Amino acid sequence: MSMMDDQSEGDFQKEEEPASPDPSTPQQHTDPASPTVAMTPEPQPVARGDQTLPRELEYQDGREFGIGTLVFGKLRGFSWWPGRIVSWWMSGRSRAADGTRWVMWFGDSKFSVVCVEKLMLLSSFSAAFHQPTYNKQPMYRRAIYEALQVASTRAGRPLPSCDAGEEGEGQGMELQIRQMIEWAKTGFLPSGPQGLDPPEEERNPYKDGYSEMWAEPEAAYTPPPAKKPRKNSVEKPKFREVIDEGTRERLIHEIRNKTKNIEDICISCGSLNVSLEHPLFMGAMCQSCKNCFLECAYQYDDDGYQSYCTICCGGREVLMCGNSNCCRCFCVECVDLLVGVGSAAAAIKEDPWNCFMCGPCHTHGLLRRRDDWPGRLQVFFANNHEQDFEPTKLFPPVAAEKRQPIRVLSLFDGIATGLLVLRDLGIQIERYVASEVCEDSITVGIVRHEGRVMYVGDIRNVTRKHIQEWGPFDLVIGGSPCNDLSIVNPARKGLFEGTGRLFFEFYRLLHEARPKPGDERPFFWLFENVVAMGVSDKRDISRFLECNPVMIDAKEVSAAHRARYFWGNLPGMGRPLTAMVNDRLDLQNCLEHGRTARFEKLRTITTRSNSVKQGKDQHFPVYMDNKEDVLWCTEMERVFGFPVHYTDVSNMSRLARQRLLGRSWSVPVIRHLFAPLKEYFACK
């Protein structure tokens, strides 16, 4: 979702504006210090597929300001803003006319075409630097920092990274920045302006400099795989071995002879050391099987079915239910042992076969479905560790024949990750209403979901009347911008100022979308934000939402760290996060052929271009042809769990696509959270 990692309020507002904003448009307040709101008119985009590698050098009009030059640029209505001259190829658009240059602005990495008369070298720092803007605008401070970071590297005077997570380190960094500003004001001594000249590889990007911009493989975007036949026997890996299958068989024999009570043994493994009742069937469960059930009960394969047996969460060969709205599996061992010898073979011949959770009959041999299993299942997964709030309301699962398609309200929708996951899970979607303001994000959603998303613009313009008109909704999801909440940002404004207060827009619309008193239909919601927030902000969010968050780190199911807080009432939110067979758990599995990962796991990828660099030495994470290389967009999409080329729309540059991914959710994590919804809504 639109979390806006590592961005300031100005950046958030700028993303919402078109290239040439209309001053009369009241939807968004424009940051007066951001140069990318009022862009110089741009050339018409050129389709990337029609481009060929240029052979002549750019900007040969004798007006200086070659590729790689550090500059200040002036656009109407804005302070002089630091940037870097780049090739038209990086912008993803067409060539600049003679007398103009493509500039990539520091601070947000966006592009503008600027006349050379409106440019001055960064070495003229004292003349261009604007102290009042620096004091007021976080985006301008970030832009100055990034420009000086590049300048110091070129001049051989390193500047520490600004990705520090400690507040003390942030204060030390502010002192370092002030020292670098003084260094810039005094003429970048001892090397002077000559020390800021770009290296050769930047001056000629058609050699080696920006090869990653066009070197991506041409693998096609592929839709999610179709669901497998509904009744089948497939080999699936066994999660854990039954302690002693002979012991379970002997105990089941004693139960049949009425010398043992089924409530005294674990029906999953045969252990007598039981700790609780099985939530679905008559019988008990040991602690080991409980842990296994917590991890695997909501784990699904690509075909949409459970990965493991509903009874024991194991099983080498499983039977899949033939009910199109059911996704349960039962292993042959449990069926033959508890229902009766030959029952599995009979189920295979039955077409379609309704499983023991779907049929009208509650008893099949010794396998007896509990009458109150929906409530028991919810209590089994309920997270009651926190005592500050009343437990969230538990909704019992809906009978398969009564399930309806889901209706979703997605706030700060980003690139429609929620819709992608719901479709991957096979859940039918009646309506998906999304509030989003970033044009690039909206373009991705329109193209990849073929018009299934109803976009409604700025969340602040959505009213109670709109909710009544578009609703009712079964699921409300969102993750408000984190830049003013994250402790990584020393200039953060907190929950009640800047972009932090957009949380209250989520809270307002969540309240409006809740079912009215007396309406007992299942209603779910999910709110996400960064883990690295202040204790008071976390406490205030929990107080308004009336629940404590669960912390989930995507490193358990992906090749990158991405720890996030999730508040909500989705069933089983606190259950362990378990990787699936197709999850790419290390970076090497995400790379294209011929490329080698230098690291197993990446640090959190944000909207910042240098966030893909690893370690305190800031290495690129990939080796190719014995050289370090940046992460390609297709590889970054795999790290997040998206289909290859999911963000490859509208000729967006690599940096623009990284910004979209850096604000998104991790697909495997959202799949983990949404999986229990298959018990409530119709599935394909």
Sequence and secondary structure as in RCSB ss.txt:
>XXXX:A:sequence
MSMMDDQSEGDFQKEEEPASPDPSTPQQHTDPASPTVAMTPEPQPVARGDQTLPRELEYQDGREFGIGTLVFGKL
RGFSWWPGRIVSWWMSGRSRAADGTRWVMWFGDSKFSVVCVEKLMLLSSFSAAFHQPTYNKQPMYRRAIYEALQV
ASTRAGRPLPSCDAGEEGEGQGMELQIRQMIEWAKTGFLPSGPQGLDPPEEERNPYKDGYSEMWAEPEAAYTPPP
AKKPRKNSVEKPKFREVIDEGTRERLIHEIRNKTKNIEDICISCGSLNVSLEHPLFMGAMCQSCKNCFLECAYQY
DDDGYQSYCTICCGGREVLMCGNSNCCRCFCVECVDLLVGVGSAAAAIKEDPWNCFMCGPCHTHGLLRRRDDWPG
RLQVFFANNHEQDFEPTKLFPPVAAEKRQPIRVLSLFDGIATGLLVLRDLGIQIERYVASEVCEDSITVGIVRHE
GRVMYVGDIRNVTRKHIQEWGPFDLVIGGSPCNDLSIVNPARKGLFEGTGRLFFEFYRLLHEARPKPGDERPFFW
LFENVVAMGVSDKRDISRFLECNPVMIDAKEVSAAHRARYFWGNLPGMGRPLTAMVNDRLDLQNCLEHGRTARFE
KLRTITTRSNSVKQGKDQHFPVYMDNKEDVLWCTEMERVFGFPVHYTDVSNMSRLARQRLLGRSWSVPVIRHLFA
PLKEYFACK
>XXXX:A:secstr
    TT  HHHHHHHHS SS  TT  SS   TT TTSS         GGG     S S  SS    TT EEEE  
TTS  EEEEEE HHHHTS    TTEEEEEETTT  EEEEEGGGEEEGGGHHHH  HHHHHH HHHHHHHHHHHHH
HHHHTT     S   SHHHHHHHHHHHHHHHHHHHTTSTTT GGGGS  HHHH IIIIITGGGT           
    SS EEE   SS  S HHHHHHHHHHHHTTSS GGGSBTTT  S EEEE SSBSSEEEHHHHHHHHHHTT B
 TTSSBSS TTTS  SEEEE   TT   EEEHHHIIIII TTHHHHHHHSSS   TTTSS  EETTEEB TTHHH
HHHHHH      SS          GGG B EEEEEES TTTHHHHHHHHTTB EEEEEEE   HHHHHHHHHHTT
T  EE   GGG  HHHHHHH   SEEEE    TTTBTT TT   TTSGGGGGHHHHHHHHHHHS  TT  S  EE
EEEEESSB HHHHHHHHHHHTS  EEEEGGGTSSB  EEEEEE  TTTTS     TT   SGGGGS TT EES S
SB    SSGGGG BTTTTB SEEETTEEE   HHHHHHHHT  TTTT  TT  HHHHHHHHHTS  HHHHHHHHG
GGGGTB B 
